[in-house]
Amino acid sequence: AGLICQSGGISTNYCRVVDELLPRLRELVAGVIAERRDNNEISESADRADLLSQLLNEGSLSDEDIRFVLFDLVIAGS
């Protein structure tokens, strides 16, 4: 969004969200996913009903795939 924001016509709030907040949120979500994987919580989370546990237990999704699913749900719901 950097070039688009510099050329004008885009709200400063949109630019702030895209340039500052989304990268921080992606980093936060990546950290949570990595922590779950590193702490071997995948096998322990089979009985958990939260979405992240279900996505991790699916087995074939990469961390990036899981991030995309979570972000799609958040963005679609907003």
Salt bridges, closest charged atoms under 4 A:
GLU20 OE1 - ARG16 NE 3.70
GLU41 OE1 - ARG36 NE 3.49
GLU41 OE1 - ARG48 NH1 3.39
ASP50 OD2 - ARG36 NH2 3.41
ASP50 OD1 - ARG48 NE 3.54
ASP63 OD1 - ARG37 NE 2.35
